[in-house]
């Protein structure tokens, strides 16, 4: 009698048989550091609006947000998708010039429409759209020609099409069964419905299409999302199918938590906690992932360059998203952003590619990346005369500007700090890079050194009392959550080489409760009632002598729920 093994055991068996470790798969990924994410599908035809109504933030969700019936979506989106201006080589050339070395595109998003020639489902770009063309073949070939790693996003849990009776989640049940099957964890109370999910979707569409993608396009990476829409064992089975079909394919951490090859931040993060291992963040050029002509909040290249440097300095990759237009062209706003990043990368790529964490504490002026015996100082705030890097114990053999190779003089301030003489003008207003070369592996660490301007992320604080949660890192959401008790507090230890005068402020988002908080620096204290302010709240001024100082942020009163959500402390 044949007995079926649990999904987790199947996965373990397939990994053992394949003999391929995450470290093996991730070698190219960690070296690349910077990639391009592309959300492109028939939803771009609608431009995030339908019948005079606007969709939500994410344009690729327009079918769900505006509850467009399947027949109407086919008629007004699928049957009008004819991107005759698509040019795969132009796309990948732009990506390559931007310094991106991997490319991930939506093979099937939540609408269930395959953007490749699928034999599993006729609901695809070759058979159902007037274009009758497979862009994935072109993009795969263009990536191979230009030395860019290629991969797919596949929506394994959502499917708003009508394939295999899956349907959509606002009229009946989606694969995860949110609506009719009893909510987020429906399988815990209705296990009999699990067989229907397997029959209707995972076995008949998701796994077969994933196998098609691996067999026909040989991707380097597969990107999944929304695992909560399926029971855990279904996600495990999908991961097992990937490992079986493509042992060398990198899998992100949103399919099975803790069993992917690396972890992902939340969408659109701009600040990052210290995270062990290899991880990736997925910002987008405006606030939508699919093309959204209603969203004009495009970020400038300088901001995204800094996001890239910050991520790499903490061991992460950046997969920056763009949403091409329905005619096949990349939006001119996105072109300008990628070209701007490319100009910076053309000069400063060595400070990103193959780099990672440096053995020094947080710096006040920017961030530091490291590669072998070299440190790269990413200076966001260019000082007037000299830059002091704190917590560097090893003396470099050479210092220079990465932009032009100009040598820089440097000297020891003490056993832990180095001063570097700088020219008056910064080579780049966004991020100027200084190269420190060593004859041995650089060493450092210890207590953070204060500078003229200091931002203390609560992500980096020492937590006391337990129970804190963490925001997803978006603008105004890089905070700590669940601060409900007076025994919870945050602290930082800092030092100064000379006396300094500072303005002190705290930035936070108000919680559901009420109360008071206190900031203490040595014997100096300032207490305030939590307000509705979204800008930094000034707490006064302080004179600090040279030496080591302790900073504590604590709750004095907390009633009715969450006191507040602190983002950062500022000493200016």
C-alpha positions as CSV (number, residue, x, y, z in Angstrom):
1,X,0.0,0.0,0.0
2,X,1.4,3.4,-1.0
3,X,1.4,6.1,1.7
4,X,1.7,9.7,0.8
5,X,4.4,11.6,2.8
6,X,3.7,14.9,4.4
7,X,4.7,17.9,2.3
8,X,7.5,18.9,4.7
9,X,9.0,15.4,4.4
10,X,8.7,15.5,0.6
11,X,10.5,18.9,0.6
12,X,13.3,17.6,2.8
13,X,13.7,14.5,0.6
14,X,13.8,16.6,-2.6
15,X,16.4,18.9,-1.1
16,X,18.6,16.0,0.0
17,X,18.3,14.4,-3.3
18,X,19.2,17.5,-5.2
19,X,22.3,18.2,-3.1
20,X,21.9,22.0,-3.7
21,X,22.0,24.3,-0.8
22,X,20.7,27.8,-0.4
23,X,24.2,29.1,-0.3
24,X,24.9,27.4,-3.7
25,X,21.8,29.0,-5.2
26,X,22.4,32.4,-3.7
27,X,25.9,33.0,-4.9
28,X,24.9,35.1,-7.9
29,X,22.1,36.7,-6.0
30,X,24.3,38.1,-3.2
31,X,26.8,39.3,-5.8
32,X,24.2,41.1,-7.9
33,X,22.6,43.1,-5.0
34,X,20.4,45.2,-7.4
35,X,17.6,44.0,-9.6
36,X,14.5,45.1,-11.5
37,X,11.0,44.0,-10.6
38,X,8.3,44.3,-13.3
39,X,4.6,44.2,-12.9
40,X,3.1,44.0,-16.4
41,X,-0.1,42.4,-17.4
42,X,-3.5,43.1,-19.1
43,X,-4.5,45.3,-16.1
44,X,-2.3,48.0,-17.6
45,X,-4.9,48.5,-20.3
46,X,-7.3,49.9,-17.7
47,X,-4.8,52.3,-16.2
48,X,-6.3,51.7,-12.7
49,X,-9.7,53.0,-13.6
50,X,-12.9,51.5,-15.0
51,X,-16.3,53.0,-15.9
52,X,-15.3,56.3,-14.4
53,X,-14.1,54.8,-11.1
54,X,-10.6,54.8,-9.8
55,X,-8.9,51.8,-8.4
56,X,-6.8,51.6,-5.2
57,X,-3.1,52.1,-4.6
58,X,-1.9,49.1,-6.5
59,X,-3.1,49.3,-10.1
60,X,-2.5,45.6,-10.7
61,X,-5.4,45.0,-8.3
62,X,-8.0,47.0,-10.3
63,X,-10.1,43.9,-11.2
64,X,-10.6,43.1,-7.5
65,X,-10.9,46.7,-6.2
66,X,-13.6,47.7,-8.7
67,X,-15.1,44.2,-8.8
68,X,-15.0,43.9,-12.5
69,X,-16.8,40.7,-13.7
70,X,-14.7,38.2,-15.6
71,X,-16.6,38.7,-18.9
72,X,-16.0,42.5,-18.7
73,X,-12.4,42.1,-17.8
74,X,-11.8,39.8,-20.7
75,X,-13.6,42.2,-23.1
76,X,-12.1,45.4,-21.8
77,X,-8.6,44.4,-20.7
78,X,-7.6,41.0,-22.1
79,X,-9.0,41.5,-25.6
80,X,-7.5,45.0,-25.9
81,X,-4.0,44.1,-24.8
82,X,-1.8,44.5,-27.9
83,X,1.6,46.0,-26.8
84,X,3.1,46.4,-30.3
85,X,5.8,48.8,-29.0
86,X,7.3,46.2,-26.7
87,X,11.0,45.8,-27.2
88,X,12.7,43.3,-25.0
89,X,16.2,44.4,-25.8
90,X,15.3,48.0,-25.0
91,X,13.9,47.0,-21.7
92,X,16.9,44.9,-20.6
93,X,19.4,47.5,-22.0
94,X,17.8,50.1,-19.7
95,X,17.9,47.6,-16.8
96,X,21.5,46.8,-17.4
97,X,22.5,50.5,-17.7
98,X,20.8,51.1,-14.4
99,X,23.3,48.7,-12.8
100,X,20.6,46.0,-12.2
101,X,21.9,42.4,-12.6
102,X,18.7,40.4,-12.2
103,X,15.2,40.8,-13.6
104,X,11.9,39.4,-12.2
105,X,8.7,39.8,-14.1
106,X,5.1,38.8,-13.4
107,X,4.4,35.5,-15.3
108,X,0.9,35.4,-13.7
109,X,-0.4,37.9,-11.3
110,X,-3.6,37.7,-9.1
111,X,-5.9,38.1,-12.1
112,X,-5.0,34.6,-13.2
113,X,-3.8,35.7,-16.7
114,X,-0.6,34.1,-17.9
115,X,1.8,36.4,-19.6
116,X,3.5,33.4,-21.3
117,X,2.5,30.6,-23.7
118,X,0.9,28.2,-21.3
119,X,-0.3,24.8,-22.3
120,X,-2.0,24.4,-18.9
121,X,-4.5,27.3,-19.4
122,X,-5.7,29.1,-22.6
123,X,-6.2,32.2,-20.5
124,X,-2.8,33.5,-21.6
125,X,-1.2,36.2,-23.7
126,X,-0.7,34.1,-26.8
127,X,-4.2,32.5,-27.0
128,X,-6.5,35.0,-25.4
129,X,-5.1,38.4,-26.3
130,X,-4.9,39.9,-29.8
131,X,-1.1,40.3,-29.6
132,X,-0.6,36.5,-29.8
133,X,3.0,36.8,-28.7
134,X,5.1,35.4,-25.8
135,X,7.2,38.3,-24.4
136,X,8.9,36.0,-21.8
137,X,10.9,34.3,-24.6
138,X,12.1,37.6,-25.8
139,X,13.0,38.8,-22.3
140,X,14.8,35.6,-21.4
141,X,16.9,35.9,-24.6
142,X,17.6,39.6,-24.0
143,X,18.7,38.8,-20.5
144,X,21.1,36.1,-21.7
145,X,22.6,38.4,-24.3
146,X,23.2,41.2,-21.7
147,X,24.3,39.2,-18.7
148,X,21.2,39.7,-16.5
149,X,19.8,36.9,-14.4
150,X,16.1,36.2,-15.3
151,X,13.2,35.1,-13.2
152,X,9.4,35.2,-12.6
153,X,6.9,36.4,-10.1
154,X,4.1,33.8,-10.0
155,X,0.9,34.4,-8.0
156,X,0.5,30.9,-6.6
157,X,-2.4,31.6,-4.2
158,X,-4.6,34.3,-5.8
159,X,-6.4,33.6,-9.1
160,X,-9.3,35.8,-10.1
161,X,-9.8,34.0,-13.4
162,X,-12.3,31.1,-13.9
163,X,-9.8,28.4,-14.6
164,X,-10.6,25.1,-12.9
165,X,-13.6,26.6,-11.0
166,X,-11.4,28.8,-8.8
167,X,-13.2,32.1,-9.4
168,X,-12.6,35.4,-7.6
169,X,-12.7,36.4,-4.0
170,X,-15.4,39.0,-4.1
171,X,-18.1,36.8,-5.7
172,X,-17.3,33.3,-4.4
173,X,-14.1,31.7,-3.1
174,X,-10.5,32.2,-4.3
175,X,-7.9,29.5,-3.8
176,X,-7.4,30.6,-0.2
177,X,-11.1,30.8,0.3
178,X,-11.2,34.1,2.2
179,X,-14.9,34.9,1.6
180,X,-17.1,31.8,1.8
181,X,-14.7,29.4,3.6
182,X,-14.5,31.2,6.9
183,X,-11.6,33.7,6.8
184,X,-7.8,33.8,6.9
185,X,-7.2,30.4,8.5
186,X,-10.3,28.6,7.2
187,X,-8.5,25.3,6.8
188,X,-8.2,24.9,10.6
189,X,-12.0,24.6,11.0
190,X,-13.0,23.3,7.6
191,X,-10.4,20.7,6.5
192,X,-12.8,18.9,4.1
193,X,-12.6,21.9,1.8
194,X,-8.8,21.4,1.4
195,X,-9.4,18.6,-1.2
196,X,-11.4,21.0,-3.3
197,X,-8.6,23.6,-3.3
198,X,-6.1,20.9,-4.3
199,X,-8.3,19.6,-7.1
200,X,-9.3,23.0,-8.5
201,X,-6.2,25.0,-8.3
202,X,-2.9,23.8,-6.9
203,X,-2.8,20.4,-8.7
204,X,-4.4,21.6,-11.9
205,X,-3.0,25.1,-12.5
206,X,-0.4,26.4,-10.0
207,X,2.0,23.6,-9.9
208,X,1.7,22.7,-13.6
209,X,2.3,26.3,-14.7
210,X,5.3,26.6,-12.4
211,X,6.7,23.5,-13.9
212,X,6.1,25.0,-17.4
213,X,8.0,28.1,-16.4
214,X,11.0,26.1,-15.1
215,X,11.1,23.7,-18.1
216,X,10.5,26.3,-20.8
217,X,12.4,29.4,-19.6
218,X,15.0,28.1,-17.1
219,X,14.6,30.9,-14.6
220,X,17.2,31.7,-12.1
221,X,14.7,32.9,-9.5
222,X,11.0,32.5,-8.7
223,X,9.2,35.1,-6.6
224,X,6.0,34.2,-4.7
225,X,3.6,36.2,-2.5
226,X,0.5,36.0,-0.2
227,X,1.2,32.6,1.3
228,X,-1.6,33.1,3.8
229,X,-4.1,32.5,1.0
230,X,-3.4,28.8,1.1
231,X,-3.0,26.3,3.9
232,X,0.6,25.9,4.9
233,X,0.8,22.3,3.5
234,X,-0.2,23.6,0.1
235,X,2.6,26.1,0.1
236,X,5.0,23.3,1.1
237,X,3.8,21.2,-1.8
238,X,4.4,24.1,-4.2
239,X,7.9,24.6,-2.8
240,X,8.6,20.9,-3.2
241,X,7.5,21.0,-6.8
242,X,9.9,23.9,-7.5
243,X,12.8,22.1,-5.8
244,X,12.1,19.0,-7.8
245,X,11.8,20.7,-11.1
246,X,14.5,23.3,-10.6
247,X,17.0,22.6,-7.8
248,X,19.1,25.6,-8.7
249,X,16.2,28.1,-8.8
250,X,16.3,30.7,-6.0
251,X,13.0,31.0,-4.1
252,X,12.1,34.1,-2.1
253,X,10.8,33.9,1.5
254,X,7.2,34.7,0.8
255,X,6.2,31.1,-0.2
256,X,7.1,29.2,3.0
257,X,8.4,31.4,5.8
258,X,11.8,30.1,7.0
259,X,12.2,27.7,4.1
260,X,12.9,30.0,1.2
261,X,16.4,31.0,0.2
262,X,16.2,34.5,1.6
263,X,13.8,36.8,3.5
264,X,11.8,39.7,2.1
265,X,10.8,43.0,3.7
266,X,7.3,44.4,3.4
267,X,6.5,46.2,0.2
268,X,8.0,49.7,-0.4
269,X,10.3,49.7,2.6
270,X,12.8,52.6,2.9
271,X,14.3,51.8,6.3
272,X,15.6,48.5,7.4
273,X,16.3,46.7,10.7
274,X,19.4,44.7,11.3
275,X,18.5,41.4,9.7
276,X,20.7,38.3,9.8
277,X,21.4,36.4,6.6
278,X,20.5,37.5,3.0
279,X,17.3,39.5,2.5
280,X,15.7,41.7,-0.1
281,X,13.5,44.8,-0.2
282,X,11.0,45.6,-3.0
283,X,10.5,49.4,-3.4
284,X,8.7,50.8,-6.4
285,X,9.2,54.0,-8.4
286,X,5.9,55.5,-7.3
287,X,3.4,53.8,-4.9
288,X,1.9,51.3,-7.3
289,X,3.5,48.2,-8.8
290,X,1.4,48.0,-12.0
291,X,1.3,51.0,-14.3
292,X,-0.8,53.7,-12.7
293,X,-1.1,56.9,-14.6
294,X,-3.1,58.4,-11.7
295,X,-0.1,58.1,-9.3
296,X,2.4,60.9,-9.9
297,X,4.3,60.3,-6.6
298,X,7.5,59.2,-8.4
299,X,10.6,59.1,-6.3
300,X,13.8,60.8,-7.4
301,X,16.9,58.8,-8.2
302,X,18.9,60.3,-5.3
303,X,16.4,58.8,-2.8
304,X,16.5,55.4,-4.4
305,X,20.3,55.4,-4.5
306,X,20.4,56.0,-0.8
307,X,17.8,53.2,-0.3
308,X,20.1,50.9,-2.2
309,X,23.2,51.9,-0.2
310,X,21.4,51.5,3.1
311,X,20.0,48.0,2.1
312,X,23.4,46.7,1.0
313,X,25.1,48.1,4.2
314,X,22.7,45.9,6.2
315,X,23.2,42.8,4.0
316,X,20.2,43.2,1.7
317,X,19.3,43.3,-2.0
318,X,17.1,45.9,-3.7
319,X,14.5,44.7,-6.3
320,X,13.2,48.0,-7.6
321,X,9.8,47.8,-9.4
322,X,8.6,49.5,-12.5
323,X,5.2,49.1,-14.2
324,X,5.3,49.2,-18.0
325,X,2.5,50.7,-20.1
326,X,-0.1,48.8,-22.1
327,X,1.6,49.6,-25.4
328,X,4.8,47.8,-24.3
329,X,6.9,50.8,-23.5
330,X,8.4,51.6,-20.1
331,X,6.9,54.8,-18.6
332,X,9.1,57.8,-19.4
333,X,9.1,58.7,-15.7
334,X,10.5,55.3,-14.9
335,X,13.0,55.6,-17.7
336,X,14.3,58.8,-16.2
337,X,14.6,57.3,-12.7
338,X,16.5,54.2,-13.9
339,X,18.8,56.4,-16.0
340,X,19.5,58.6,-13.0
341,X,20.4,55.6,-10.9
342,X,22.5,54.3,-13.7
343,X,24.6,57.4,-13.9
344,X,25.4,57.0,-10.2
345,X,26.0,53.2,-10.6
346,X,28.3,53.8,-13.5
347,X,30.7,55.6,-11.1
348,X,30.0,53.8,-7.9
349,X,29.1,50.2,-8.8
350,X,32.1,48.7,-6.9
351,X,30.6,50.0,-3.7
352,X,27.4,47.9,-4.3
353,X,28.2,44.8,-6.4
354,X,29.3,42.0,-4.2
355,X,29.4,44.2,-1.1
356,X,27.7,43.7,2.3
357,X,27.9,44.6,6.0
358,X,30.9,46.4,7.4
359,X,32.4,45.8,10.9
360,X,31.6,49.3,12.2
361,X,28.7,50.8,14.1
362,X,26.0,53.1,12.6
363,X,27.5,56.3,11.3
364,X,25.8,59.7,11.5
365,X,26.7,60.9,8.0
366,X,25.7,57.8,5.9
367,X,26.4,54.1,5.7
368,X,29.3,51.8,5.0
369,X,29.5,48.7,2.7
370,X,32.4,46.2,2.7
371,X,34.0,43.8,0.2
372,X,37.1,41.8,1.2
373,X,39.7,44.2,2.5
374,X,37.9,47.4,1.3
375,X,35.4,49.6,3.0
376,X,33.2,52.0,1.0
377,X,31.9,55.0,2.9
378,X,28.6,56.2,1.4
379,X,28.5,59.9,2.5
380,X,25.0,61.3,2.4
381,X,25.7,64.4,4.4
382,X,29.1,65.8,3.2
383,X,31.0,67.6,6.0
384,X,32.8,70.9,5.5
385,X,36.3,69.8,6.0
386,X,36.7,66.3,7.4
387,X,34.8,63.1,7.8
388,X,35.1,61.1,11.0
389,X,34.4,57.3,10.8
390,X,33.7,56.0,14.3
391,X,34.4,52.5,15.5
392,X,37.2,51.6,13.0
393,X,40.0,49.9,14.8
394,X,42.2,49.0,11.8
395,X,44.4,51.7,10.0
396,X,43.8,51.8,6.3
397,X,46.7,51.7,3.8
398,X,45.0,54.1,1.4
399,X,41.9,56.4,1.1
400,X,40.5,57.9,-2.1
401,X,37.4,59.2,-3.8
402,X,35.7,56.5,-5.8
403,X,34.5,59.0,-8.3
404,X,37.9,60.1,-9.6
405,X,40.5,58.1,-7.6
406,X,41.8,61.3,-5.9
407,X,43.8,60.3,-2.8
408,X,42.7,61.6,0.6
409,X,44.7,62.3,3.7
410,X,43.7,60.6,6.9
411,X,44.8,60.4,10.5
412,X,44.0,58.6,13.7
413,X,42.0,60.5,16.2
414,X,42.2,57.7,18.8
415,X,42.2,53.9,18.9
416,X,38.7,53.7,17.4
417,X,38.1,56.7,15.2
418,X,39.6,57.9,11.9
419,X,39.5,61.4,10.4
420,X,39.6,61.9,6.6
421,X,40.3,65.3,5.0
422,X,37.8,66.1,2.3
423,X,37.5,68.5,-0.6
424,X,35.0,71.3,-0.1
425,X,32.5,69.9,-2.7
426,X,30.9,66.5,-2.7
427,X,31.4,64.5,-5.9
428,X,27.7,63.5,-5.8
429,X,24.9,65.3,-3.9
430,X,23.0,62.0,-3.3
431,X,25.8,59.7,-2.2
432,X,29.6,60.3,-2.5
433,X,31.7,57.3,-1.9
434,X,35.1,57.2,-0.2
435,X,37.2,54.0,-0.6
436,X,39.3,52.8,2.3
437,X,41.8,50.0,1.3
438,X,43.4,47.8,4.0
439,X,46.4,45.4,4.0
440,X,44.3,43.1,6.3
441,X,40.7,42.5,7.0
442,X,39.3,45.7,8.6
443,X,38.1,45.4,12.2
444,X,35.8,47.6,14.2
445,X,32.7,47.9,16.3
446,X,31.9,49.3,19.7
447,X,29.8,52.3,20.7
448,X,28.2,54.6,18.1
449,X,30.0,58.0,17.7
450,X,27.7,61.1,17.5
451,X,28.1,63.6,14.7
452,X,26.6,67.0,14.0
453,X,23.3,65.4,12.7
454,X,22.1,62.1,14.2
455,X,19.1,59.9,13.4
456,X,18.5,57.0,15.8
457,X,16.0,54.5,14.3
458,X,14.0,52.7,16.8
459,X,14.7,49.6,14.7
460,X,18.3,49.8,16.1
461,X,17.4,50.4,19.7
462,X,18.0,48.0,22.6
463,X,14.5,46.8,23.6
464,X,13.5,46.2,27.2
465,X,10.3,44.7,28.5
466,X,9.6,42.6,25.5
467,X,6.4,42.5,23.4
468,X,7.4,45.0,20.7
469,X,6.4,44.5,17.1
470,X,7.8,46.2,14.0
471,X,6.5,48.2,11.2
472,X,7.1,47.2,7.6
473,X,9.7,50.0,6.9
474,X,7.6,52.1,4.6
475,X,7.8,55.9,4.9
476,X,6.1,56.8,8.2
477,X,6.0,53.0,9.1
478,X,9.6,52.2,10.1
479,X,8.4,52.2,13.7
480,X,8.0,49.8,16.6
481,X,4.5,48.7,17.6
482,X,2.8,47.1,20.6
483,X,4.1,49.7,23.1
484,X,1.3,49.2,25.7
485,X,3.1,49.0,29.1
486,X,5.2,51.2,31.3
487,X,7.8,48.5,31.7
488,X,8.7,48.6,28.0
489,X,11.5,51.0,27.0
490,X,14.2,51.6,24.3
491,X,17.8,52.6,24.8
492,X,20.9,53.6,22.9
493,X,24.5,54.0,24.0
494,X,26.5,56.7,22.3
495,X,29.8,58.7,22.7
496,X,31.4,62.0,21.9
497,X,35.0,63.0,21.4
498,X,34.4,66.6,22.2
499,X,31.5,68.6,23.9
500,X,28.5,69.3,21.7
501,X,25.2,71.2,21.8
502,X,22.1,69.5,20.4
503,X,18.4,70.1,19.6
504,X,16.5,67.0,20.7
505,X,13.3,65.7,19.0
506,X,11.3,62.4,18.7
507,X,9.3,61.4,15.7
508,X,6.4,59.0,16.2
509,X,2.9,58.0,15.1
510,X,0.1,58.1,17.7
511,X,-1.3,54.8,18.9
512,X,-4.8,53.8,19.9
513,X,-4.2,54.7,23.6
514,X,-3.2,57.7,25.6
515,X,-0.4,58.5,28.0
516,X,2.9,60.2,28.5
517,X,6.5,59.4,27.5
518,X,9.9,60.5,28.7
519,X,13.2,60.8,27.0
520,X,16.3,60.7,29.2
521,X,19.9,61.4,28.2
522,X,22.1,60.9,31.2
523,X,20.5,63.2,33.9
524,X,18.6,65.3,31.4
525,X,14.9,64.5,31.0
526,X,12.0,65.7,28.9
527,X,8.5,64.4,29.3
528,X,5.5,64.9,27.0
529,X,1.9,63.8,26.5
530,X,1.5,61.8,23.3
531,X,0.0,64.0,20.7
532,X,-1.4,63.7,17.1
533,X,1.8,65.3,15.6
534,X,3.3,63.6,12.6
535,X,6.3,65.8,12.4
536,X,9.2,65.5,14.9
537,X,8.2,66.7,18.4
538,X,10.8,69.0,19.9
539,X,12.0,68.1,23.4
540,X,14.4,71.0,24.0
541,X,18.2,71.4,23.9
542,X,21.1,69.7,25.7
543,X,24.8,70.2,26.2
544,X,26.8,67.0,26.2
545,X,30.4,66.6,27.4
546,X,32.9,64.3,25.8
547,X,32.5,60.7,26.9
548,X,29.9,57.9,26.8
549,X,26.2,58.7,27.2
550,X,23.0,56.7,27.8
551,X,19.7,57.5,26.0
552,X,16.4,56.0,27.2
553,X,12.9,56.3,25.8
554,X,10.3,55.1,28.2
555,X,6.5,55.2,28.9
556,X,5.4,57.1,32.0
557,X,1.7,56.4,31.5
558,X,-0.1,54.1,29.0
559,X,-3.8,53.4,29.0
560,X,-6.4,52.3,26.5
561,X,-4.1,50.4,24.1
562,X,-1.0,51.3,22.2
563,X,0.7,54.4,23.5
564,X,2.5,55.4,20.3
565,X,4.6,54.1,17.5
566,X,8.1,55.7,17.7
567,X,10.1,56.0,14.5
568,X,13.3,57.8,15.4
569,X,15.1,60.0,17.8
570,X,16.9,63.1,16.4
571,X,19.9,64.9,17.8
572,X,20.7,67.9,15.6
